[in-house]
Amino acid sequence: MRILVIGSGGREHALVWKLAQSPCVTDLWCAPGNAGIAQERLAGSGAQVQCVNLGVEDLPPLQTFARENQADLTVVGPDNPLALGIVDLFRRHGLCIWGPNQSAARFESSKVFSQQFMEKYGIPTARAGTFADAAAASRFAASLGGCCAVKADGLALGKGVLICRDMAQADRAIEEVLVRKSFGTAGATIVIQELLEGMEITLHALCDGRTAKLFPTSQDHKRALDGDAGLNTGGMGAYSPAPFLSDAELAEAGRKILDPWLRGCAAEGIDFQGILYPGVMLTKDGPKVLEFNARFGDPETQVYLTRLESDLAELLVASAEGCLANTDLKWSAMPSVCVVMASAGYPGSYAKGQPIHGLAEAARLPNTKVFHAGTARSGDQIVTAGGRVLGVTAWAKDLRGARDAAYAAVETIRFEGAQFRRDIAAKALR
């Protein structure tokens, strides 16, 4: 099988790493890839993964590359190409591609659509309102006592959510997103949700349009600093499983969320083939969905794929071809922890081109994988090339062992200004 992966981050490195283990994969490309992806080799043949100099939004050139190189499957990692309709384009040209089409990708590309869908089909969620007018938005926020989440409707690199604890913060958030357009056109409309209290977890489900296969639990760490302080980021670390739901409670949460979601998709004519990723708050009234994403989480992918024992290539083909019902997802019992090492200043402005040292030492550690997120090659050195630079991931017989192993690997890696949270998985170990 010849596979093209689209993307350049830690999620895509994890996808490439796992796909390369499949004995059925004979050729593997990644567009545009990164310095770590370029070092991967196929388990079957030893052939090197090839990085292709095409951007994730270069849709016609990507389609041409897949056609000319006879890719049997294209795997889309990030949200932007899905929202732009890459799946629709590939399918019009008879190419097999994994990921939701443009209509289905609205679950992530429009928080307004997603919120209204949840309300229409009885998916448990927060009380919310949708606004294009700042005064009306402020009045609704006041009805919540200012305790709310102000969310840009469109895609904002995982940063388009502002948490408010009083009216002064709520009005500032509304002003920033809706009036000052801090997130550009993504904030032309906003959703204001009541602030739910509880433990937040992330769920993933592999879908084929009719069937949804639920993953184990995981927990992301969105804030930049220890103790969930600082600005929202794309994710500073993750671990799986999260101990806040038993297997029975996870199955029940899946039924309450996925069953009405599948019914709603059928009623609306939405053919969702890909990953549905609900962010969920475990409230005193039960699990409630904060929002949906329409692709693998990052860094959740890193902890999921280090635990997945099934052949990922076979699963993605089954999802793309609508035959998931006959497949099983097998998971290792070993917990996995990912710690993100980021550039100084992230999620704000940051420098690029800092040499990274210690990668070879980390690679020699047992049950450890360093996934590259924002890296590039400069001469004979690997250097920083993004805000989130590395996802240092380790697995062990228990969560504490996995966490200790991940941080031991982090300590071997150095680059100027490296920042990382020191409390990944701490909530689970209390």
Number of C-alpha atoms within 10 A of each C-alpha: 14 16 25 27 26 27 26 25 28 32 26 30 29 27 25 27 24 21 23 28 16 18 14 16 19 17 20 24 23 27 22 20 31 25 23 22 28 20 12 18 19 22 18 13 12 11 14 17 22 19 21 18 11 17 16 23 17 12 18 12 13 22 20 13 16 22 15 9 14 14 20 17 21 27 24 27 26 23 21 18 22 26 23 17 18 25 26 18 17 22 13 10 11 10 19 19 30 24 31 31 26 20 17 23 29 20 25 25 25 21 25 23 15 20 25 13 17 21 14 11 17 13 20 19 21 20 14 20 17 21 19 14 14 17 13 13 22 21 14 20 26 17 12 19 15 22 21 28 22 29 27 29 28 22 20 19 12 13 18 20 20 20 20 21 14 15 19 11 17 25 20 15 22 27 17 16 26 26 16 12 15 16 19 15 15 21 24 17 20 27 24 29 23 23 19 21 10 15 14 20 22 23 22 27 21 24 27 26 23 17 20 24 19 20 20 18 21 25 28 24 27 20 20 23 18 15 14 13 10 12 16 21 21 21 21 28 30 30 30 27 24 21 15 17 17 11 12 9 13 18 14 14 20 20 13 17 22 20 16 18 18 20 14 18 18 14 10 10 12 18 18 29 29 27 24 28 22 23 20 25 21 18 13 11 8 14 26 23 22 22 19 24 22 28 24 25 26 25 32 28 23 34 29 27 20 25 20 16 13 17 17 19 22 15 17 25 20 20 28 23 15 17 16 24 14 7 13 10 15 12 15 15 14 17 24 34 35 35 31 31 26 26 27 19 14 19 19 10 11 14 15 17 17 20 17 17 16 14 15 11 11 20 15 11 15 12 15 23 22 26 26 27 32 25 29 23 16 13 7 6 14 19 21 28 21 20 23 27 26 28 32 29 29 31 29 20 12 12 24 18 16 24 26 15 24 29 21 16 24 23 11 15 19 15 19 14 14 19 19 22 19 16 16 25 26 13 13 15 11 5
